[in-house]
Amino acid sequence: MRLRNNHGVGLSSQDWPPFSRHKYLALSSQEDYRSEESEEFGPVFLQEPDDAIFSLDSDDKKVIMNCEARGNPVPTYSWLINGTIVDPGGDFRYSLIDGNLIIHNASEAIDYGRYQCRAENSIGSVLSRDALLQFAYLGAFSGRMRGAVSVREGQGVVLMCAPPPHSPEIIYSWVFNELPSFVAEDSRRFISQETGHLYISKVQPSDVGSYVCQVKNTVTNARVLIKIMLVNILKQPIISWDKMTYCNFKKLPYYLFNYFFLIYIFYVLSPVPTITWRKMSGNIPKKARLRKSQAVLEIPNIQLEDSGSYECKAENTRGGTAFRGHLQVYTLPQWISMINDTQLDSGEQLRWECRATGKPRPTYRWLRNGEPLNSQTDSGMYQCIAENKYGAIYSSAELKILASAPMFSTNPVRLIATVGKDVSLECRPRASPKPRISWRKSDRRVQPSRRIMLLRNNTLRIINSSRSDEGSYVCRAENQFGSAELTTMLLVKEPMRVELNPVRVEVTVGESVVLSCKVTHDPSLDVFKNIFIYLFILDFSQKKKKIHKTHAGKYGCHAQTSADSVLAEAELLVRGPPGPPGVVIVEEITDTTATLSWSHGVDNHSPITTYNVQARSPVSLGWQTVKTDPEPVTGNMESAMAVELNPWVEYEFRVVATNGIGTGDPSTPSRAVRTKEAVPSVAPANVRGGNGRRHELVISWEPISEEFQNGEGFGYIVAFRANGTRGWKEKMVTSADSTTYKYRDETFPPLTPFEVRVGVYNNKGDGPFSEVVTVFSAEGEPREPPSEVQAFAISSSEIKVIWKPPNPGPGRPQAYERTTGNETTLLLTGLEGNTQYLISVKGFNSAGQGPASSPIKISTKKNAPSLPPGNLMWIQEGNNVSLSWDPVKARDNESEVIGYKVSIAHKYCGSVVLTLPEGGTYIIEVRAVSEGGEGAASAQVRVLTSSGKRWLGSHSLGVCINLLLVFIFLLIYIFLKVLII
């Protein structure tokens, strides 16, 4: 055996003791010999310890390092710290739970270091990768007082932080005067995350104040701070500085993949310089970013190719300075090839090789059962370790040495073959070391010949078998541990024949076809057969199927017995509509034509007769057939010209093929192309006019759609002239969406007739004009106010207004304020009582409002009495009710009472009557009535009438008189109301 790495360093099998030299047997994977749960195998890590940082400020002073492995027998565990075995029994601070190491009362002084887990069972042991345990803490700043810093205005200054003891990294920030005023980094201020220093270039008076340095632990988030100093500006003249005082590359011991790499430069220059960066060999990576006024070059996801020298340059009007630094990228080792679990026969040779990449190049070590290799190599757990100064990786595998007598998994075997075919009789025993193999037939040793061969894998191969080859064959295997035999009974049968009819058939889509499969075979053998097309198995029964064009292709009938497998083939051709033509290419485009070409698609066994060319545009309703030259496009053509297209329209084209069966699917559309520009050819429609203000001529039309604009710079030409004149006035309207043009001239009177036409133009020239139409200038807004305006107070909240319209003529009103049409009367409601109003009326039309009439004064009537009738009394006799009440006296600001209103509401029908029919419940109330309206209601009276209809006149005279008075008052009220209106 030789264990080998990529430097050729390994262990030769010549170093083994004589009893360890066995033959070689390698299995494809460890699962091959771990398939049974009872099979033993060495430890395999499921979880290895990871680097950890433990906070000393944690309330729980317990550190847990994790480790877990599987194996049979179940592994046991032990731990090493810096290469020394941990003894949990000898130190109460350590304990093991499963494979996990628990450290109680962890201390940096004792427990800092590298940890490894060892998993071990009877097969062997393996070591895990090492894990670094660190401790996080943040001490306090020194109590030493720091003096104030003085600096001239315009100079630069560096404020030093001098951080306290800490682990691991800390983040620096500075506070100006007091929290939370953190110093923001910009072109003048920079905070170094290496040293914590605050750099300020060109100090200004606004920089004077106290500064506090704050540090934060990146693990514990603990913070401490110290007040540093007071910056004073000396009263000397401003001095111009022209030297760079600080420029640095961030220094790290190495850079790994996916880390951020930062290069920074800070300047103290006046005037403020410009910063530029370059890579001395090659270009700065595209992923790099410049931050903080270009003072920081940040390269994320660092890779090996990012290595090289970088230069930062600061320049101002006084000159410049440059600094260079070299970036070297290193990587941890990474496996190229690893070792795998292997089984060996005793005496076999093994070559194990592991290879890894890394920078610096890795070196290699080998372990057996966790210890360096020695001459006593044998079964066990092996590990190859690839390592460089930045880390190590482990590859583990188990080596098994086998020793067993021959054994066959099955016995005997029955094998059936057909006459004329080759037969293979296998002999594959399990044994270690490899056994010797011999064959015999009917107690006679099998002698190899040109027709009977013994292959290297111990298989007996019979060429062109015949009935005479039938019989019992015995394979014997033996080694120093024992022997075993396998018997194979060989039967040779006549071959099977399969016929599939018809062999070639041609049908049309929608028709039916029958495929028949006939099989002849040895009657002692069962047969299975199926008909298939490609990979899709069809129903074997002789059943008609409706044919689709996808059914075309090669069909097979496959028949199989335990001795033979035969395939017969037939071809089915399906005639159908053509397939889609090839992609359409636009070869030439003009303003109205497009020259197209395409390639033939499949004709599906029926010749293509014609092609149909279709087009669509953003303004069309889907795909439309276009005219072509020539017309028609015959099936043997692969090009045509689409004609009568619209200029300056974006089109897509496609082609559809037709044959004697039908029309197929369309081709893939061409790319969108726009036809060339041309002079517009369509004039505006529906030219008309009207409306507008006085002295205006309003001309309207329907806009031309984009489909017919024919080019860029589309617009309208509006031409008009007064009837009877000769010269046309022409005005350009540049918006393609315009629909109206207004022309104003104070000299022409309302409703002057004009001849009007509207034309079109674009960048290519002028197009046609519309037909000439007559359009009248606007009559304008009303010019006279309404006359004879009168107003009447109806009540305390209503005034009625009446008027006469202005004289007929141009500018006649179409409506008046608050009216919906040409009405000349209006009732104003919702007014305040006993209030004077000024009322005027003005008309309006589509051109605007006319002048208002002279205002007139009118006052609403006083409000209705606010007090209700009191002391309401009633007497009921049958269905008649006699009412009486105390009179209502109006107040000074209320209208005098002129009567009373008696309301009778039926509970069911809701009618108001003066008599009370029988069989109902009624509610009666009384209100005072004045010219200001109705007053408040009295208390309600509820009356229930009896059955039997009775009239008011059949009762006593007193009751009749009282009801008659109520009726008279109501009539008077209604009469006065009508008279006022």
KAVENQUI-V377510 format. One line per field, one symbol per residue. ss: DSSP state (A for helix, B for strand, O for the rest). phi: phi as a letter, one per 20 degrees, with the letter a starting at -180 (. if undefined). psi: psi as a letter, one per 30 degrees, with the letter a starting at -180 (. if undefined). A space follows every 50 residues. Layout:
# KAVENQUI-V377510
ss = ???
phi = ???
psi = ???
This chain:
# KAVENQUI-V377510
ss = OBBBBOOOOOOOAAAOOAAAOOBOOOOOOAAAAOOOOOOOBBBBBBBOOO OBBBBOOOOOOBBBBOOBBBBBOOOBBBBBBOOBBOOOOOOOOBBBBOOB BBBBOOOAAAAOBBBBBBBBOOOOBBBOOOBBBBBBBBOOOOOOOOOOBB BBOOOOBBBOOOOOOBBOOBBBBBBBOOOOOBOOOOOOBBBOOOOOOBBB OOOOAAAOBBBBBBBBBOOOOOBBBBBBBBBBBBOOOOOOOOOOOOBBBO OOOOOOOOOOBBBBBOOOOOOOOBBBBBBOOOOOOOOOBBBOOOOBBBBO OOOAAAOBBBBBBBBBOOBBBBBBBBBOOOBBBBBBBOOOOBBBBOBOOO BBBBBBBBBOOOBBBBBBOOBBOOOOOOOBBBBBBBBBOOBBBBBBBBBB BBOBBBBOOOOOBBBBBBOOOOBBBOOOOBBBOOOBBBBBBOOBBOOOOO OBBBOOOOOBBBOOOOAAAOBBBBBBBBBOOBBBBBBBBBBBBOOOBBBB BOOBBBBBOOOBBOOBBBBBOOOOOOOBBBBBBOOBBBOOOOOOBBOOAA AOBBBBBBBBOOOOBBBBBBBBBBBOOOOOOOOOBBBBBOOOOBBBBOOO OOOOOOOBBBBBBBBBBOOOOOOBBOOBBOOOBBOOOOBBBBOOOOOOOB BBBBBBBBBOOOBOOOOOOOOOBBOOOOOOOOOOBBBBBOOOOOOBBBBB BBOOOAAAOOOOOOBBBBBBBBOOOOOOBBBBBOOOOOOBBBBBOOOOOO OOBBBBBBBBBBOOBBBBBOOOBBBBOOOOOOOOOOBBBBBBBOOOOOBB BBBBOOOOOOOOOOBBOOOOOOOOBBBBOOOOOOOBBBBOOBBBBOOBBB BBOOOBBBBOOOBOOOOOOBBBBBBBBOOBBBBBBBOOOOOOOBOOBBBB BBBBBBOOOOOOOOOOOOOOBBBBBBBBBBOOBBBBBOOOBBBBOOOOOO OAAAOOAAAAAAAAAAAAAAAAAAAAAAAAO
phi = .cecdfdmeadeffeffgfeecfebdefbfffdcfefffebffcfebdfd gbcdefeffeeddddebbbdrcfffdcbccdlndfedffecffdbdclee eddelfcffddfqddcdddbbffrccdffeceddcebbeefffffdffdd bffnedbcdeelffgaaefcddbcddmbfdeffefbfdcbdeeednfddc elfdgfefqecceddcffdemfccbbeeadeddfeeffdedcdfdbbbdf dcfacdgmeeddccccccccfgeedccbdfcndfgfffcdcllmfcddde lfcgfffqeccdcdccfepbbcccbdddedcffcfdbcecgbdcfgnfec cdcccbdrcfffdccccclncgfcfefagqddcdddbcfdqccccdbddd ddbbffbdfcaecdcdcdgneeccdebcfeabffeedbcbclmdffefbf ddcdefemfeddelfcffefqddcddcbcfeqbbccdceddddffecccd cffbcccdgnecbcddddcdbffedfccbbdbclddedffffcfcfedff ffqedcddcbcfdbbccdcbddddeagfffffgfdeebccfccbedbbdf efelmbgfebddecbbcfdeemecfdfccfceeffeecbadfcleeflce ddcbccdccferdeffffffffcdfffbfgcdefdlfbbpmnegmddddc befefggdemrfmfacdedbbfgnedfeeccedeefefcbcddcbfeeff lffcecbcdcbbfeqedfefffcecefffnfgdcefdlfcccfebfcccd dcbdffffqgmffdacgmdeaeecbbdecmeeflcecdcccbebbfeqee fefffdebdfffffgeeegdlfdbcdcmedcddbbefedfefecfffdrc dddcdffdemfdceddffmbdcddbccfdcfepeefeffeddcdeefnfc dffedffffffffffgffgffffffffffff
psi = kkkkagggkakkffflleffjllkjklelffeggfkffkkllkkkeklkl kkkkkffkejhkkkkkkkllljlkllklkkjhfkkkjfffjffklkjbgk kkjkhkkeeefkakkkkkkkafeallkllkkkjlkkljallkgkkkllkk kkkfllkkkkeillklkbllkklkkjdlkhikkkkaffkkkkgeffkkkj kikleffkakkkkkkkkfefgkkllkkdlkkkklgllkkkkgkkfkkkkk klelklkglkkkklkkkilklklkklllkejalkkfflkklihgfkjkjl hkleffllkkkkkkkaffallkkklkjkklllkkkeklllkkkklkflkk jkkkkllljlkllklkkjhgllkafhkakakkkkkkkafflklkkklkkk kkjllkkkekkakkkkllkflkkkjljilklklklkklklkhgkkkkkaf fjkjlfggkjkkkillfffkakkkkkkkaffallkkkkjkkklklkkkkj klekkklkkfalkkkkkkkklkffkkkkllklkcgjklkflikkkkklff fkakkkjkkkafflkkkkllkjkkkalllkllkkkjekkafglkkllllk akfhgkkkelkkkllllfgliakkklkljljljlfglgllkklhlklhkk lkklkkkkafeakalllklllklkllllkkfklklhkaalallkgkjkkl lklklefgfgllhkakjjklkkkflekkkkkkjfkffkfkkkkkjffkll hkkkkklkallaffakallllklkkklkfllkfklllhklkkkeafgkkk kllkllklakgkkfllkglfahlgkkjklglkkhkkkkklkkllaffaka lllkklkkklllllkfklklhkkkkkjbgkkkkllklkkkleglkkkfal kkkjkkfefgljlfljllhlkkkklkkkklffakalkllkkkkjllljkk lefgaleeeeeeeeeeeeeeeeeeeeeeee.
